[in-house]
Amino acid sequence: MTNKKQELITDEKKDNPEAKTDAKTLPHVSLPPALSVKQLADILQVSGIEVIKQLMRSGVMANINQAIDFDTAAVVASYFGYEAKKQPVSAQIKRPTPTGDGELSPRPPVITIMGHVDHGKTSLLDAIRQSNVIATEAGAITQHIGAYQVEVNSRKITFLDTPGHEAFTTMRARGAQATDIAVLVVAADDGVMPQTIEAIDHARAADVPIVVAINKIDKPDSNPDKVKQQLADLGLVIEEWGGDTVCVPISAKKKQGIDELLENLLLVADILELKAEHDCPAEGIVIEARLDKTRGPVATLLVQKGILKPGDALAIGNTWGRVKAMFNELGKHLQKAEPATPVEVLGLNAVPHAGDSFKVVNTEREARMLLKKHEDMQQKVPAHAKTLGLSDLSTQISAGQIKDLNIILKTDVQGSIEPIKDSLEQMGDEKVKVRVIHSGSGSITESDVLLALASKGIIIGFNSRPEPGAQRLAEAESISIRYYNVIYEVVKDVDKALKGMLEPTYTEVIEGQAEIMAVFDAGKKGKVAGLSVKEGKIRRDALARVIRKGESIHESRVSSLRRFKEDVKEVVAGFECGVKIEGFTDFQVGDIIQSCRQEIVS
């Protein structure tokens, strides 16, 4: 690569003599130790093709997603009239800002483990927990409280035992930024998978650093280098390749690399300089909660500031109580819990919600007053106040309420993602930037809706429709989902929204869903589908959509709806019916029929 760089410098000077301009006259551009060709093109505000051409002039072959090191990127930058400055690794990690005016002291990092199913998240958590128990305690763990601490070189690390990006994002959606570092687990024999990409996007949206653990290195078909390249294509360039992403090869099954992973987590925590107030009333969040048959409401709390002690009066979301007893993950009584310490608490009057914040108050009366105030505020705030829609985007931009338009993009096929994403991200101005924070093919899922809720973004479906659960969640949380089947319509609507010219439009409401259980031949009248209504209701003359294997294959009107031999106007969930759909006879058992209506959105 060194020879190629020298050739690139030589060719650049031959082809562009003006590039010899004194470096003092060139504008500076800050570049990381490694980045993809696309990222470099975006920073230099040129097309990716121009960057690739410049690389190819000296024989450096790289595609749009391939990672290049700083030296190569610096030479390309100079060709386009920039002097490159190398970013220090610590400058690329955003440090969390402690709240409060009291004296700050160091605290342990809080870690969440994320990744694709079956890549070893739970095995890693078990390996960490068991190795810690063997080292510090006699006997096994007596209970599971949703979070626990391990000790490495006399320093503590807190793990949230709620692996998976959905649990991680659900807490963020409720306003609880609990995690300092995300550990991304990728199987060495499987590589980057769809949920891996989702986890990366969710962690980036939360603006937390990512540490990669390449698991299952003990398997004969493992290929860590392939995983590293796949991660580089996604913009996660590991330190070994000149990037800033910490990567540790491990085998959770054989307990290999666990100590090295824990030590690296402490190094990243040192860069973050994590601190919290100790001399103040305790505050924090609920990790999980349940109703125990013998002990009543039980909540696992993560203290974020102050020191929690038995006897403290608590106000938690819509509940309150006094701490009767506190336990750690081993079931041992605790007399105090410092910042970043997870504890199980007894003494609440009801079961709180995961993600609710708690605060220590002076008396139970004050706790009940805070509860009443919280309920009054919840009633006054409209349901849609926390979310964003294209229709009110211009108003919020003018008021300075948003500076980034976050978009979750779902398409029917993978090939549609890049052109739509590139078109959208080129939009925006000095007031607001358009960011596609997650993209993928397939139907819109609950995970997509949770990410939109947590990031205050909108969902764009291009020939893609939501799953029933995602539709219900979007309606409950007032998340805006826009549907398109022509690319220029997507770009046009976003452009109009940014300029405040978007006209009122219609949104789709799914009234019901049914499954085809049988298909009957009705002679000259075509075919009739025998349905079992699973949710909501199916209406005659309503817009109907036929979904097969997650994809919409036909949309038209319900022309006939019958119960036994009688024509009916609607059939509700739990009943069966026969249906004919205008212009469609290719019914198959297992197809899903959705009944929809259109509503105007102001």
C-alpha positions in Angstrom: 0.0 0.0 0.0 3.0 2.4 0.7 4.2 2.2 -2.9 0.7 2.9 -4.1 0.5 6.0 -1.9 3.8 7.3 -3.3 2.5 6.7 -6.8 -0.7 8.5 -5.9 1.3 11.5 -4.6 3.5 11.6 -7.8 0.5 11.3 -10.2 -1.4 13.9 -8.3 1.4 16.4 -8.6 1.8 15.7 -12.4 -1.9 15.9 -13.1 -2.7 18.8 -10.9 0.2 21.2 -10.5 -2.0 23.6 -8.6 -2.1 21.1 -5.8 1.4 22.3 -4.9 -0.2 25.4 -3.4 1.3 26.3 0.0 -0.5 24.2 2.6 -1.1 27.4 4.7 -3.6 28.5 2.0 -5.6 25.3 2.0 -8.7 24.8 4.1 -8.3 22.2 6.7 -10.5 19.0 6.9 -10.5 16.6 9.9 -10.3 12.9 9.0 -10.3 9.8 11.2 -7.4 7.3 11.1 -9.5 5.2 8.6 -12.7 5.8 6.8 -14.7 4.4 3.8 -14.5 6.0 0.3 -18.1 7.1 0.6 -17.4 8.8 3.9 -14.4 10.6 2.4 -16.5 11.8 -0.6 -19.1 13.1 1.8 -16.6 15.0 3.8 -14.9 16.5 0.7 -18.4 17.2 -0.8 -17.5 15.5 -4.1 -19.0 12.4 -5.7 -17.7 9.0 -4.8 -16.8 8.3 -8.4 -14.3 11.3 -8.4 -12.6 9.9 -5.3 -12.4 6.4 -6.9 -11.0 7.8 -10.1 -8.3 9.6 -8.2 -7.4 6.4 -6.4 -7.4 4.4 -9.6 -4.9 6.8 -11.3 -2.1 5.2 -9.2 -3.6 1.6 -9.1 -5.2 1.8 -5.7 -8.4 -0.1 -6.3 -11.2 0.5 -3.9 -15.0 0.4 -4.1 -17.4 2.9 -2.5 -17.7 1.0 0.8 -14.1 0.0 1.1 -12.0 1.4 4.0 -8.8 3.4 3.3 -6.3 4.7 5.8 -5.6 8.3 6.7 -2.5 8.8 4.6 -4.2 7.7 1.4 -7.3 9.8 2.3 -5.0 12.8 3.0 -3.5 12.6 -0.5 -6.9 12.5 -2.1 -8.0 15.4 0.0 -5.0 17.5 -1.2 -6.0 16.9 -4.8 -9.4 18.4 -4.1 -7.8 21.4 -2.3 -7.8 20.4 1.3 -5.2 19.9 4.0 -6.1 16.8 6.1 -5.7 16.8 9.8 -5.8 13.5 11.7 -8.5 13.2 14.4 -7.3 11.8 17.7 -9.2 8.7 18.8 -10.5 10.4 21.9 -12.0 13.2 19.9 -14.3 10.8 18.1 -16.0 9.6 21.2 -18.7 11.8 22.7 -18.3 12.0 26.5 -21.6 12.0 28.4 -22.2 15.2 30.4 -22.9 14.7 34.1 -25.8 16.6 35.4 -25.9 18.6 38.7 -23.7 21.1 40.4 -22.2 18.9 43.1 -18.7 17.4 43.3 -18.1 14.8 40.5 -16.3 11.5 41.1 -15.4 8.6 38.7 -18.0 5.9 38.3 -18.1 2.5 36.6 -19.2 2.2 32.9 -22.6 0.8 32.0 -22.5 -1.7 29.1 -25.2 -3.2 26.9 -24.5 -6.3 24.7 -26.1 -6.2 21.2 -26.0 -8.3 18.0 -27.7 -10.8 15.8 -29.6 -13.8 17.2 -27.5 -16.9 17.9 -24.2 -15.0 17.7 -23.5 -15.6 21.4 -24.8 -12.5 23.3 -26.3 -14.6 26.2 -23.3 -16.9 26.2 -20.9 -14.0 26.5 -23.0 -12.5 29.4 -23.0 -16.0 31.1 -19.2 -16.3 30.6 -18.6 -12.9 32.1 -20.9 -13.5 35.0 -19.6 -17.0 35.8 -15.9 -16.0 35.6 -16.6 -13.2 38.0 -18.5 -15.4 40.5 -15.7 -18.0 40.5 -13.1 -15.2 41.1 -14.9 -13.4 43.9 -17.7 -15.5 45.5 -18.2 -19.0 46.7 -21.3 -20.7 45.3 -23.6 -19.9 42.4 -25.8 -16.9 41.7 -29.0 -17.1 43.6 -31.1 -14.8 41.5 -31.3 -12.8 38.3 -32.0 -9.1 38.6 -31.5 -7.8 35.0 -28.2 -6.2 35.7 -24.9 -7.0 37.5 -21.4 -5.9 38.1 -18.1 -7.6 37.6 -14.7 -6.6 39.0 -11.5 -6.3 36.8 -8.3 -5.1 38.4 -10.2 -3.7 41.4 -12.4 -1.7 39.1 -16.1 -2.4 38.4 -18.1 -2.7 35.2 -21.9 -2.8 35.1 -23.7 -4.9 32.5 -27.3 -4.6 31.7 -28.6 -8.1 31.3 -31.2 -7.1 28.6 -29.3 -7.9 25.5 -30.6 -6.9 22.1 -31.1 -3.6 20.3 -34.8 -3.5 20.9 -34.5 -3.5 24.7 -31.7 -1.0 24.3 -33.8 1.3 22.1 -37.1 0.9 24.2 -35.3 2.4 27.1 -34.0 5.3 25.0 -37.5 5.8 23.6 -38.7 6.3 27.2 -36.0 9.0 27.7 -33.6 6.7 29.6 -30.1 7.0 28.2 -28.6 4.3 30.4 -25.8 2.8 28.4 -22.2 4.2 28.1 -20.8 1.6 25.7 -22.4 -0.9 23.4 -20.7 -4.3 22.8 -21.5 -5.7 19.4 -21.2 -9.5 19.2 -20.6 -10.9 15.8 -20.1 -14.6 15.1 -16.8 -15.4 13.3 -18.4 -18.3 11.4 -21.5 -16.3 10.3 -20.4 -12.7 9.8 -22.5 -9.6 9.7 -26.2 -10.3 9.6 -29.4 -8.1 9.4 -29.7 -7.7 13.1 -26.0 -6.8 13.4 -26.6 -3.9 11.0 -29.7 -2.9 13.0 -27.7 -3.0 16.3 -25.0 -0.8 14.7 -27.6 1.8 13.6 -29.4 1.8 17.0 -26.0 2.3 18.8 -25.0 5.1 16.4 -28.4 6.8 16.9 -27.8 6.7 20.6 -24.3 8.2 20.0 -22.5 5.6 22.2 -19.1 4.1 21.3 -19.1 0.5 20.0 -16.7 -2.2 21.0 -16.8 -5.3 18.7 -16.5 -8.8 20.1 -15.9 -11.4 17.4 -17.2 -14.6 19.0 -16.9 -18.3 18.1 -13.2 -18.0 17.0 -12.8 -21.6 18.2 -14.9 -23.0 15.4 -13.1 -24.5 12.4 -15.0 -22.5 9.8 -14.5 -19.2 11.6 -13.2 -16.3 9.5 -12.5 -13.2 11.6 -10.9 -11.3 8.7 -14.1 -11.6 6.7 -16.0 -10.1 9.7 -13.5 -7.2 10.0 -14.0 -6.4 6.3 -17.8 -6.5 6.6 -17.6 -4.1 9.5 -15.3 -1.8 7.6 -17.8 -1.7 4.8 -20.4 -0.5 7.3 -18.0 2.2 8.6 -16.7 0.4 11.7 -12.9 0.2 11.0 -11.1 -1.7 13.7 -7.9 -0.4 15.3 -5.8 -3.1 13.7 -6.7 -1.7 10.3 -6.0 1.9 11.3 -9.5 2.7 12.6 -10.8 3.7 16.0 -13.1 0.7 16.8 -11.9 -1.6 19.5 -12.2 -5.3 18.4 -11.5 -8.3 20.5 -11.6 -12.0 19.3 -13.3 -14.2 21.9 -14.9 -17.6 22.4 -17.6 -17.3 25.0 -18.0 -21.1 25.0 -14.4 -21.8 25.9 -13.9 -18.6 28.0 -11.2 -17.3 25.6 -10.5 -13.5 25.3 -13.0 -12.6 28.1 -10.4 -10.9 30.3 -9.0 -9.0 27.3 -12.5 -7.8 26.4 -13.1 -6.5 29.9 -9.8 -4.7 30.0 -10.6 -3.0 26.7 -14.0 -1.9 28.0 -12.2 -0.2 30.9 -9.8 1.6 28.4 -12.8 3.0 26.5 -14.4 4.0 29.8 -11.1 5.9 30.6 -11.4 7.8 27.4 -15.1 8.7 28.2 -14.0 10.0 31.6 -17.3 8.8 33.2 -18.2 10.8 36.3 -21.3 11.3 38.5 -22.4 13.3 41.6 -22.3 11.3 44.9 -23.3 13.9 47.4 -27.0 14.5 46.3 -30.4 12.7 46.5 -30.2 9.5 44.4 -31.6 9.5 40.9 -31.7 6.8 38.2 -33.8 4.6 36.0 -35.8 1.3 36.2 -34.1 -1.5 34.4 -36.9 -4.0 34.9 -39.8 -4.7 37.3 -42.2 -7.5 38.2 -44.8 -8.5 40.7 -43.5 -11.2 43.1 -46.1 -13.5 44.7 -44.4 -13.3 48.1 -42.5 -9.9 48.1 -44.9 -7.8 46.1 -43.7 -5.2 43.5 -40.0 -5.7 42.9 -37.9 -3.2 40.7 -34.3 -3.4 39.5 -32.9 0.1 39.6 -29.8 1.6 38.1 -28.5 4.5 40.2 -27.1 7.3 38.0 -26.3 9.9 40.6 -26.3 10.1 44.4 -26.3 7.2 46.8 -29.4 5.1 47.4 -30.0 3.7 50.9 -32.7 1.6 52.7 -35.4 3.9 54.1 -35.2 6.4 51.2 -38.6 7.6 49.8 -38.9 7.2 46.0 -41.0 8.7 43.3 -40.9 6.5 40.2 -43.0 7.4 37.1 -46.6 6.7 38.2 -45.6 4.8 41.4 -44.0 5.7 44.7 -42.7 3.9 47.9 -40.0 3.6 50.5 -37.0 1.4 50.1 -37.5 -1.5 52.6 -34.6 -3.6 51.4 -32.0 -3.6 48.6 -30.2 -6.6 47.1 -27.4 -7.2 44.6 -27.4 -9.9 41.9 -26.2 -12.5 44.4 -29.2 -11.8 46.6 -27.1 -10.1 49.3 -28.4 -7.2 51.3 -26.9 -3.8 50.5 -26.7 -0.8 52.7 -25.9 1.6 49.9 -25.8 1.8 46.1 -23.5 4.3 44.4 -23.7 5.6 40.8 -23.7 2.9 38.1 -24.8 0.3 40.7 -27.8 -2.0 39.9 -29.9 -3.0 42.8 -33.2 -4.8 43.4 -35.6 -2.8 45.6 -38.6 -3.8 47.7 -41.2 -1.4 49.1 -43.1 0.1 46.1 -46.8 0.5 46.0 -47.1 -0.7 42.4 -45.0 -2.2 39.6 -43.2 0.7 37.6 -42.4 0.5 33.9 -38.9 -0.3 32.5 -37.3 3.0 31.6 -39.1 5.1 34.2 -36.9 7.5 36.1 -36.7 7.5 39.9 -35.8 10.2 42.4 -35.3 10.2 46.1 -37.4 12.7 48.0 -37.6 13.8 51.6 -41.0 12.3 52.5 -43.7 10.0 51.1 -46.0 13.0 50.9 -43.6 14.7 48.6 -43.4 11.6 46.5 -47.2 11.5 46.1 -47.1 15.2 45.2 -44.5 14.6 42.5 -46.7 11.7 41.2 -49.7 14.0 40.9 -47.7 16.6 39.1 -46.3 14.0 36.7 -49.9 12.8 35.9 -51.2 16.3 35.3 -48.3 17.1 32.9 -48.9 13.8 31.1 -52.6 14.8 30.5 -51.7 18.3 29.3 -49.1 17.1 26.8 -50.7 15.9 23.5 -49.8 12.4 22.4 -48.1 13.6 19.2 -46.0 16.3 20.9 -43.0 14.1 21.3 -43.0 12.8 17.7 -42.2 14.4 14.4 -44.2 14.4 11.1 -43.3 15.8 7.7 -46.4 18.1 7.8 -45.2 20.1 10.8 -41.4 19.9 10.0 -41.0 23.4 8.6 -42.6 24.9 11.8 -40.2 23.0 14.1 -37.2 24.0 11.9 -38.2 27.7 12.0 -38.6 27.5 15.8 -35.1 25.9 16.1 -36.6 22.7 17.7 -34.8 20.3 15.3 -31.5 20.4 13.5 -31.6 16.8 12.1 -34.4 15.1 10.2 -33.9 11.4 11.1 -35.3 8.9 8.7 -35.8 5.2 8.9 -36.0 3.8 5.3 -37.5 0.5 4.5 -37.8 -0.8 0.9 -39.2 -3.9 -0.8 -35.8 -4.8 -2.3 -32.2 -4.1 -1.4 -31.4 -2.4 -4.7 -33.8 0.5 -3.9 -32.0 1.6 -0.7 -28.9 3.3 -2.1 -30.5 5.6 -4.7 -33.2 6.7 -2.2 -30.7 7.1 0.7 -28.2 9.1 -1.5 -30.9 11.4 -2.8 -32.3 12.1 0.7 -28.9 12.7 2.4 -28.0 15.3 -0.3 -30.9 17.4 0.8 -31.1 19.9 3.7 -29.2 23.1 4.4 -27.5 25.0 7.2 -30.7 24.9 9.3 -31.4 21.1 9.1 -29.6 18.0 7.9 -31.3 15.0 6.6 -29.9 11.7 8.0 -31.0 8.2 7.1 -30.1 6.6 10.4 -31.3 3.1 9.5 -32.2 1.4 6.2 -33.2 -2.1 5.2 -35.4 -4.2 3.0 -38.6 -6.0 4.1 -41.6 -5.0 6.1 -41.6 -2.2 8.7 -41.0 -3.8 12.1 -41.6 -2.8 15.8 -37.8 -2.3 16.0 -38.1 0.4 13.2 -40.9 2.1 15.1 -39.0 2.1 18.4 -35.9 3.6 16.7 -38.2 6.3 15.2 -39.6 7.0 18.6 -36.2 7.1 20.3 -34.6 9.3 17.7 -37.7 11.5 17.0 -37.6 10.4 13.4 -40.0 9.4 10.7 -40.4 6.1 8.8 -40.5 6.0 5.0 -41.8 2.8 3.4 -41.0 2.4 -0.3 -43.2 -0.5 -1.5 -43.0 -1.7 2.1 -45.8 -2.0 4.7 -45.7 -2.4 8.5 -46.3 -5.6 10.3 -49.5 -5.6 12.4 -47.6 -5.1 15.7 -45.5 -2.3 14.2 -48.7 -0.6 12.9 -50.3 -0.7 16.3 -47.2 0.6 18.0 -46.9 3.5 15.5 -50.5 4.5 16.0 -50.1 4.3 19.8 -47.0 6.4 19.8 -48.1 8.7 16.9 -45.1 7.8 14.8 -45.3 9.1 11.2 -45.1 6.4 8.5 -45.1 7.6 4.9 -45.7 5.2 2.0 -44.3 5.6 -1.6 -43.8 3.6 -4.7 -42.0 6.2 -6.9 -38.6 7.5 -5.8 -39.1 11.1 -7.0 -42.2 11.4 -4.9 -40.1 10.6 -1.8 -37.6 13.3 -2.6 -40.3 15.8 -3.6 -42.2 15.4 -0.3 -39.1 15.7 1.9 -38.0 18.7 -0.1 -41.4 20.4 0.3 -41.5 19.6 4.0 -38.1 21.2 4.5 -39.3 24.3 2.6 -42.7 24.4 4.4 -44.7 23.8 1.2 -46.0 20.3 1.9 -49.7 20.1 1.3 -52.1 18.1 3.5 -51.9 14.4 2.6 -53.6 11.1 3.5 -52.4 8.5 5.8 -53.4 4.9 5.8 -55.1 3.2 8.8 -55.3 -0.6 8.9 -58.7 -1.5 10.2 -58.3 -5.3 10.3 -56.4 -8.3 9.2 -57.5 -11.8 8.2 -55.8 -15.0 7.0 -57.0 -17.0 4.0 -57.9 -20.5 5.3 -59.4 -21.9 2.1 -60.0 -21.0 -1.6 -63.4 -21.8 -3.3 -64.2 -21.9 -7.0 -67.4 -19.8 -7.6 -67.6 -20.7 -11.4 -68.1 -17.7 -13.7 -67.9 -15.4 -10.7 -64.2 -16.3 -10.1 -62.8 -17.4 -6.8 -63.8 -16.7 -3.2 -61.4 -16.6 -0.3 -62.5 -18.1 3.0 -61.1 -15.9 5.8 -60.5 -16.1 9.5 -60.5 -12.5 10.9 -57.5 -12.3 13.3 -57.6 -8.6 14.2 -60.0 -5.6 13.9 -62.6 -6.0 11.2 -63.0 -6.5 7.5 -65.4 -4.1 5.8 -67.3 -4.4 2.5 -66.2 -1.7 0.0 -63.0 -1.0 2.0 -59.6 -0.8 0.5 -58.0 -4.3 0.7 -54.4 -5.4 0.4 -53.3 -9.0 -0.3 -50.0 -9.8 1.4 -48.0 -12.9 0.5 -44.8 -13.7 2.4 -44.6 -10.2 3.7 -45.0 -8.5 0.4 -48.0 -6.7 -1.0 -49.1 -8.3 -4.3 -52.4 -6.6 -4.9 -54.6 -3.6 -3.8 -58.2 -3.0 -4.6 -61.7 -2.9 -3.1 -63.6 -5.6 -1.2 -66.4 -6.3 -3.7 -68.3 -9.0 -1.7 -68.4 -10.0 1.9 -70.5 -12.9 3.2 -71.1 -14.8 6.4 -72.6 -18.2 5.4 -75.1 -17.2 2.6 -75.8 -13.7 3.8 -74.2 -10.4 2.6 -72.8 -8.4 5.5 -71.3 -5.0 5.9 -68.4 -6.1 8.2 -67.0 -9.1 10.0 -65.0 -8.7 13.3 -62.1 -10.6 14.8 -62.9 -14.2 15.9 -65.3 -14.9 13.0 -65.0 -16.4 9.5 -66.3 -15.1 6.2 -66.0 -15.3 2.5 -64.6 -12.4 0.5 -64.1 -11.4 -3.1 -61.6 -8.7 -4.1 -62.1 -6.6 -7.2 -59.8 -7.6 -10.0 -58.0 -10.4 -8.1 -58.6 -14.2 -8.1 -55.1 -15.6 -7.4 -55.8 -16.4 -3.7 -53.5 -18.8 -1.9 -54.0 -20.4 1.6 -51.9 -18.5 4.1 -52.2 -15.1 2.3 -53.0 -12.1 4.6 -55.9 -9.7 3.7 -55.7 -6.2 5.3 -58.7 -3.9 5.4 -57.6 -0.2 5.2 -59.0 3.3 5.2 -57.5 6.6 4.3 -57.4 9.6 6.7 -56.3 13.1 6.0 -53.3 14.4 7.8 -53.1 18.1 8.3 
